[in-house]
């Protein structure tokens, strides 16, 4: 138990009080607790009201202070530090209690030792700040939280009226309200406009910026999806930022010097070196009913020209109905059938099976799609063995990458530029240049290639984040993961030792 351990190590001596009264460190802690709202947390969760009341009572009459009151305040101050420190370090919410698909290990530290060192060195405020996430994106989100709260406090931004779509060159009374809204968002510079109803070039560029920051098709035209994003209340964006600041506190302190990050909500993969993105590509993630999990792992090998062993669920839902209609479906899609899943199972003739007697309950057959251009896994898969059986792979369905919201997969993540990623991962391997990779693929024979050096991969879920220039990006909550986090953030916390 953290609180008893702290006092036990001190020989049960008070931490915040001495013979002269309250130590100066108390003021530093109170200042930090008051500023908890800047982190998207509630100052009242950390006994602030009770601490301030007891502190003022002690100050008002130092000659007749009840020793029990001093003890109570000392305990409150310690519990407040430990609880707030833990929330800054690892988040207020335990993600695994509200999101069964979140498996990234959170940061850890010995808060008892940190608090004692902070008291000894009179560095209470600095010690709490040191527990915050170290990456710049968190601080940019904190600035965005303050800005959006200020907008919300002033009544929010004015809505753009409903109506038909608008494009550059159109004239409409609603153009003026669109201009006001994009100026409030920071996407349009304030300048004098002589024709307020004209959808001009400046407005078109500003709308494209807004669309890009919200994961929308950056056409520049005002359509239904863009109008919905424009008119989402400022309070909703405040909540979204708070939720993603909490998610930042869940992340490891160090993502790695080199890593691959897939932001599921952004449908994008980034290759990062020394905090710099060196490669970006679009991805397709799981459908909402399946939900791609959040976890970290290591890519250890690639498979060129892979077989696709069709999972039983997909076989029952997709393949079985197709072959009942036309047994030729298997030949057309280069799929072979085996009577069972064992490695010694031999291929059978599918025309000898009464498929109408087969259903999801007794489907023991194994379907294997052969390597080739039409293979569902494409020509390369990137393996980081995990309990979810999730990996990255190519796809023959290239048209899906043109869709803004790409939730079409059934268990894995399809990537837009597999050849580029394979070349990057094998760049230090002698003889494995792009030409060699293409030659291996053209053989159309499954081949495994281990990486000379495993590469960390993080599958994350962020619906709001800040770019290096400080501009905030927002994405739709495709898996409805935000609201449970927000509700947990607003609940009354327990103490560091589990007491309310």
N, C-alpha and C positions, 0 to 999 in steps of 0.2 A: 504494500500500500504506500503510495507516494508521499502523502501528507505526513503520516506517522514516521516514515523513514527520514524525512527531512528533519523533524524535530528530534528524533532519536540521535541523528548524527551531530546535532547541536547540543546534546546533553539536555534537551528539553528547555533550553533558554529561548526567550522571545527573539524574533528576528527583526522586527520593525520598531521596537520600543526599547529605550534604555532609561537610565535614571532621570534624564532630563526631559523625557516624554517621547514624542514621535520622532523617529529618525528622518533625516532629509530624503532618504530613499522613498519614503511614502509618497511624496509629491510627484516624483518621477513615475511611479506606478500609476497613480491616479491620472496623470496626464496621458499615459498610454492607454488606459482603460477608456477614457473619454474619447480618444481618437479611434476606438475600435470600429466605428461606423465607416471609417475610410477604407477598411479592409473588407467591407461587406458583412461585418459582424455587429451584434447588438451589445453596446456597452453595459446594458442592464443585466446581461447574462453573467456578468462577472462581479456581482455583489456591489456594483458601483453606488447605488442609492444608499444601501446600508453602510457601506464604508464611509461615504461622505457624511452621513448623519452622525455616526459614532465619532468620526474625526472632529466634527464641529462641536459636539458635546464635550469632548475631552479638552478642546481648546478653550471652550467657554468657561470652564471651571477646573483648572488644573489642580487646585488644592484639595478638591474633594472627589477625585476620580476613583471610581470603584475598580479595584484590581481585576475583578472578573470582566469588567467592560474592556479593559486593556487586553486581557487574554483573548476575548472574543474578537476584537479588532485584529489582533496579530494573526489569529487563525484565518480570518476572512481575507486578509491581505495575502497571506501565503497561498491559500486556495485559489484566489483570483489570479495570482501570477502563474501558478502551475496550470490552471485550466486555460487561461488565455494563451499562455506559451504553447500548450499542446495544440490548441486550435490553429495557431499561426504555423506550427511545425507540420502538422499532419491533417489539418482540417477539422472543423467542428463535427462533420458528419462522417460516419464510417461507411464508405461507399458500398461495401459488401452487404450491409444490412438493407439497403434500398435498391441495389442494382446487382442482381446475381451474375451479370456478365462483366463485372469490373474486377480485375485481378492484378492490378499493378501495385507493387509493394510501396507503401508510404515511407516517408522519412522518419528516422528515429533519433533520439538524443536523450541523455541523462539530464532531465530537467532539474532534479534535486541538486546536482553538482553545478549546473548552470546558474541556478538561483543563488546558491551559496557564494559562488565566485562573484556574481553581480553585486551582492550585498557587501562583500569584502572590498570590492574595488569601486563601490559607488557608481556602478554602471548598469543600473536596472533598465533604463530605457534602451540603451545600446544592446543589451543582452536580448531583449524581446525583439528588437528590429533584426537581429542576426538570425532569428528563427524563421523569418519570412522567406518565400522562394527567392532564389538568387537571380533568376533570369529576368531580363528587361521587360519581357512581355507582361509579366505580372504587374509591374509598376505602371505600364501603359494602360492596362485595364483599370487600375486604381484611379488614374486620371480621368479615364472615360466614365467611370462610375460617378465621380464628382460632377462632371459636366452634364451627364444625363439627369442626375438628381436635381441640379440647378434648373434645367429645362422643365422637369416635371413639377418642381415647386412653383414655377411661374405659370403653370396651367398647361404645359406641354406645347407641342407644335400644332398649328392649325391644320385641319384635315384638308386634303384635296378632294373636291366634290366628285361624286360618281358621274359617269358619262361615257361616251364612246372613246375609243382609243385615239391618241394624238401622236403626231409625228412632226419632225422638222418641216417647217414651212406652213404648218396649219395655223389658223387663227381661231382662238376660242377664249371666252372669258375665264376659263379655268386655268389658263396658262399663268396668270398672275399668281394664283395660289400655289401652283407647282413651283414657281420661281421662289416664293417665300419659303416653302418647305425645304427646297434643296439648299437655300442659303442657310437655314437653321441647321441643316445636317453638315454644313461645312463643305459641301461639294460644289457650291456655286459662289463665286466671289461677289461681294456687294458692289454694285456699280449702277450708274444712272441708265435707265432703259426708257427709250422714247416711245416704243410701241409695246405696251405691256401685254397685249393679247397675242403677239407673234411668238410662235415656237421657233426661236432662232438657233444659230449654231452654238452659241455659248450654253444655252439651256440643254441642247442635245448632248454636248460633251459632259455637262454636269450630271445629267440623268444616267449616262453610261457609267460614270464613276460610281454613282449610288447603286446601280444594278450590280456592278462588279463587286462592291463591298457587301452585297447581300446574296451573292451566289445566284443571281438571276441572269438570264440571257441578256447580254449587254448590247441590245439592239438600238438603244437610245429612244425607242418609242415608249409611250405610256400605255401599258396594257394592264389587264386585270391583276396579274401577279405582282407587278410593280406597284400598282395602286394599293394593294393590300399591305405591302411592306412599308410604303410611305405613310400609311394611316395607322400603323400599329402604334399604340400609345407609348409615350416616353417611359411610363411606369413599367411597361412590359420589358423594355430594353434594360431598365435598371435591374429588374429581376434576373434577366438573362446574363448580365455582366456579373452580378453577385454569384450566380451559380457557377460560372466559369472561373471566377477567382477562387472559389472553393475547390474546383477541379484542379487548378494549378497547385493548390496546397497539398493535393493528394499525390502529386507526381514525385518521382525520385529527385534528390538534390542535383544529381548529375545524369543527364540523359546520355552522355558519352561524347567523346571527341569526334567520332564519326558514327552516324546512325541513319537509319531509314525511318521516317515517321509517316504513318497513314492517319490522316484525320478523317474518320469515318463520316462525320457530319458534313465535311467539305468535299468528299469524293475525290480526294487528292493525295498523292504520294510525293513526299519531298525527301531527297537525299541531302544530308546535312554534314558539313565538315567545318569544324571550329566555328560553330554558330552561324555558318553561311550556307544558304541553300545553293547547291551546285547542280541539281537536276530536279525537275518537277514534271509530273504526269498525272493525267486523270485516272480514276479507278472506278470500278463498279463494286458496290458492297451488297450485303445481304438485304433481302426483303424485310419489311418491318416486322413480320410475324416471326422471323428467324433471329434477327439482330446480331450483327457481328460483335463478338466480345472485345473487351478492352484488356490488353495484357502486353507484356514485353517478352521478347525471346531473342534467339540468335539464328540468323540464316546461316546454315552450315553446308548446304549443297544444292545444286541445280539438277534438274532432270530435263534432258532434251528429248523431244519426240515422245512424250509420255503416253502410256496407256491411261485410259480413264475407266476405273472400276466403279461402275455406277452404284451409288449408295442405294440401299434397299428402299428408302422412302421415295427417292426420285424415280426409281424403277417402277414402283407401284403407282405413283401418281402420274408419271409422264409416259414412260415407255410401254407399260402394259396396255393402256387404252389405245396407243398408236398401233401396236402390232396386232391387236384384236381386229382393228379395221383393215390393216394391210400388213401381212407378214413380210412383205418386201421392204417395209420400213427399216428393218434391221440391216439388210444388205445395202440399202441406199445410204445409211448412216455409218456403215463400216463397223457394225456391232456384232460381236460373237457371243454365243450363249454357252454357259457351263452349268452342269447340274447342281453344283454346290460351290462353296467358297474356299475349300481346301486347295493348297498349292498343287496337289496331284490331280485335281479335277480335269477331265478331258472335255474338249469342245464337243457339243452335240448339234444335231440338225434341228433347228427350231420348228420345222414343219411337222415334226413328229410329236409335238406337245399340244394338248388341247388347252389353249390359253384362256378359254372361257371358264375353265375349272380352277384357274389360278387366281388368287386374290392376295391382298396385302397380308392376310393372316398366314397363308401357306406358301408365300413366295420365297422359295429357297434357292432359286436360280440366280446365277451371277451373270451380269451383262458387262462385257468389256468392249469399250470402243478402241479400235486400233489407232496407232499413231497416224497422223496425217493432217492436212489443212483444215478438215472439218471437225477434228477432235475438239470436244468441248473445252479441253484444257489448253488448246492451241499447241504451240510448238515448244514452249518452255514453261516449267513450273519452278518456283523458288521455295525451298523447303526449310522450315523452322519447326521441327517436330514438337507438337503440343497436344494436350489432352482434348482440344476442341477440333482437331483435324482441320485447322485453318491453314491455308498457305496462299501465296500469290501465284497467279498464272496468266498466261496469254489467253486470248479468246478469238474465235473466228467471227464473233458478232461485233464487228468494229463499229457498226452504226450506233450502238448503245452509248458510246463516248460523246456523241453529239447532244445527248439529253442532259438537261441541267441537273435533275434529281435522279441519280443513277442507283436505284435500289432494285436490282434484278437478279442478284446471285442467289445461290442456294447452299451456302456454306463457306465459300472461299472468296477471295478478292481478285477480280480481274484487273489487269493493268494495261495501260494504253501502249507503252513502248517497252515491251519485254526484251527486245534485242539490245536496246540502249542500256537497260539495267544490267543485263547479263554481261555486256562488254565492260561496264563499270566495275562490277564485282570481280571480274577476272583480269582486270587491267594489270595486276602485278604478277600474273601467272605467265611464264615464258611460253610463247607459241600459241596463246589463246587470244589473238586479236579478232576483230570483227569477221574477217574472212574465214578464220578457222571455225568460228561459231556457226556461220552460215553453212559451211561445208558439212558440219556435223548434222545440222538440221536437215539438209537436203538428202542425207542417207535414209531418213525416215525410219530409223531404228532407235529404240529407246536406249539412252545412255546417261549415266549418272556422272556428274562432275563435282567433286568436293571443292569447296572454296579454300584457297591457301590460308585465308584468315577469316574466321566467322565475323559477321557484321550484325550489330544490334538492330533490332526492329521494334518499334513502339506502335501499337495500334491504339489510338486515342479517340476520344469523342469530345470535341470542343465546338460549341455553337456560337461562341464569341471569343475573339482574340484580337490582338493588336499587332500590326506590322511594324517593321523597323522605323517607319516614318511616323508612327503613332496613330495612324488611321485605324479605326476599329472595323473589324469584319464581323458580320452577323450571318448565321445560317439557320435554316429551319431545323427544328427539333424532330428529325425524321423518326426517331425511335421513342419519342415521348419520355425522354429521360430527365428533362429539366425540372418539371413540376415536382416530382418526388424529392429532388435535392433541395429545391426552394422551401418546400414545406418542412423538411427536416432542419434547414437552417433557421427557420423562424420558431421552432419549438424550444421550450425551456431546456437548457442543458443540465446534465448532472455534474456534480463536482468531479475533480480529478480522480477521486477514489470511488466514484459510482453513486454518490449520494446526491439527491435533488436539493 
